[in-house]
Structures are given as C-alpha cells and as structure tokens.
Amino acid sequence: MAEQVALVCSVLNEGAAIDTWLDSLLAQTRPPDEIVVADGGSRDDTVARVRARIAGGAPIKLIECPGTNISQARNAAIAATRAPIIAVTDCGVRLEPDWLERLVAPFCKPDPPDVVAGFFRADPRGAFEAALGATTLIDEHDLAPDRFLPSSRSVAFKRAAWLEGGGYPEWLDHSEDVVFDLRLKAHGFRFELEPRAIVHFRPRPSPRAFFRQYYHYARGDGRADLWRRRHAIRYATYCGLPLVLLAARRWPRLWLAILVAATAYLRTPYRRLLAWLPGMSPRERVVALAWVPAIRLIGDVAKMVGYPVGVWWRLRAKGRDA
C-alpha cells in the first residue's frame, strides 16, 4: 500500500499565479493526503485567494509565517504535516495532472529511494521567454541522472531524510534547494530521477526580472560557498576576453578560436530553442534567436555581480562567529 503523502508549498505575493497552481494541484490523479501552504507575509491577495479555496471545500491547511524566507516557510509547512512522504513544489508553476502520481510512485518499490527528483519544463509566453527558457532551463536531452540535483519545484523525499538532513537551510534565501540536496547526498540518501513527473515553469518576463533572479541565485551561491570553480572560470573568461580580442588584432587566426568558443557557448540554447520556433511567427523567431546571446551576457553579468555580495556576507558572518 502506498504511504501517505503531504504536499507543501511556500508562497509570497503570488496572487497573480496562485489560482493556476491551485487548479492544477487540485486536479491531480493522485491527490495528496495533506496540503499545507505557508505564506511568508504576502501583501497582495494571495492569502485571500487560498482562504477562498478553503471556504469552497479545498483540503488545504494555510499557515501564515510573516517575515520568513523560503527555507523557513518550507520547513514550517513540513513541520505542520504528518505524512511520511513529503512532496514539494513552488507556486508559479503548473502541474501536469499525473505529476504527483509519478513523483511518488518510486516510493512503492520494494527497495525505494529516499528522494525522487521530478522535472520541469519551460512554459514561455512570447519570444523573450522562449529564448530565456531555452538558455537557462535544461531539457530531457541534458538530463544526467547521477548528477541531476532536484529543484524544489518538483521533488519528493522521505520525512526521515528531511529530519536527518536538518531541513532546508534557514539562513539561506536563494540556492536553498541545492544546499538541501547536497546535505541529503552527504548523508548517503539515495536519489532517483523521474523525468515524467513534470511541472511547467514560466521563465521571467523581462531582462530586468531575469537579471534580478540570477543575481539572487549567485548571491546564494556565494553565501553557501557553492560552485567556486564555475564562478572562477566565468570571472577569468570575462577578464581575459579583452586581452584575447586585442591579441586577435595582431594574430587574426585567434578570431577562429573566438568564433568556435562562442558557438560552443550558444550551441545548447539554440538547440533547445529549435523546438519552440515552429509555433512562432517569423518576427518572433528572429527576436528569440537574437535574444539568446544577450541572455547569456545578462545572466553572466548578474552572476558576477551577485556572487561577491554573497561571499562578503559569508565572510562577514564567519568573522562575527570567530
């Protein structure tokens, strides 16, 4: 017999998106046994919309945690449940009808995993969002089950793993799910990938919103001391690029190396984008194709700005604790 499953989600100012998410949640082929929504202090009508669903009979428990970050709210939501399996998703996504059914099915195996990683797909609206999704979100061709770290848009785990792993890191408000994943791996918990447990995730709607998103992600990396090598390579590449361009004026053959490197950097986003092009107008196709290199640049700059802010925060905190 399948064990009971609690679904939790933290929300903050999600009034514009929460109804779509709730509709897809309440239409699951395998309904959760418990649903807990933790609000971190919304100033819009998020709480009112959830309460309206509860008044209409939806089996949701709402807890209000004003002033909490995403990790604190998630942990509070999980603590308010009792089921042995916890499924986590984010508001702002649309769940496939069989998402939860597929996500928790591996726990019914004779030798079940401790963590099941679901998957997420871009759900773009317009040329910019299609280019952004293709540039920043992986697709099925990129999945490597042994290296894939689940996003908390689509993941389930045993309550015992959450307890032993210490829960989501409450000192961190971005990249928290990566730190949580790495904690679970460090404790030896077994992960399984279920790519058919799909949620649809809308990319950010503007370059400014995208910059802010990646700035916060990189700041979280700096706080948590994640991916030092990746960030170092990015800084080295951009710092060295002007010297390479100057050298290419003297040695023209370097332009071929620059072109090869740029092509390699943009190849994967363009490959992913090809799937979206047939549904676009000719003008939208041109716009989407043109946005890809710009999005790469915006994302890299945002990361290079955000990462040292996080590092500074971490070093300052370490100095206070010394």
FENHU-V676093 format. One record per helix or strand of 3 or more residues. SS is the DSSP state (H for helix, E for strand). FROM is the first residue (numbers start at 1). TO is the last residue. If there is no record, write none. Layout:
# FENHU-V676093
SS_FROM_TO, SS_FROM_TO
This chain:
# FENHU-V676093
E_5_11, H_18_26, E_34_39, H_46_55, E_61_64, H_70_79, E_85_88, E_93_95, H_99_108, E_115_122, H_127_136, H_140_142, E_155_158, H_159_164, H_176_186, E_191_201, H_207_224, H_228_250, H_254_277, H_282_321
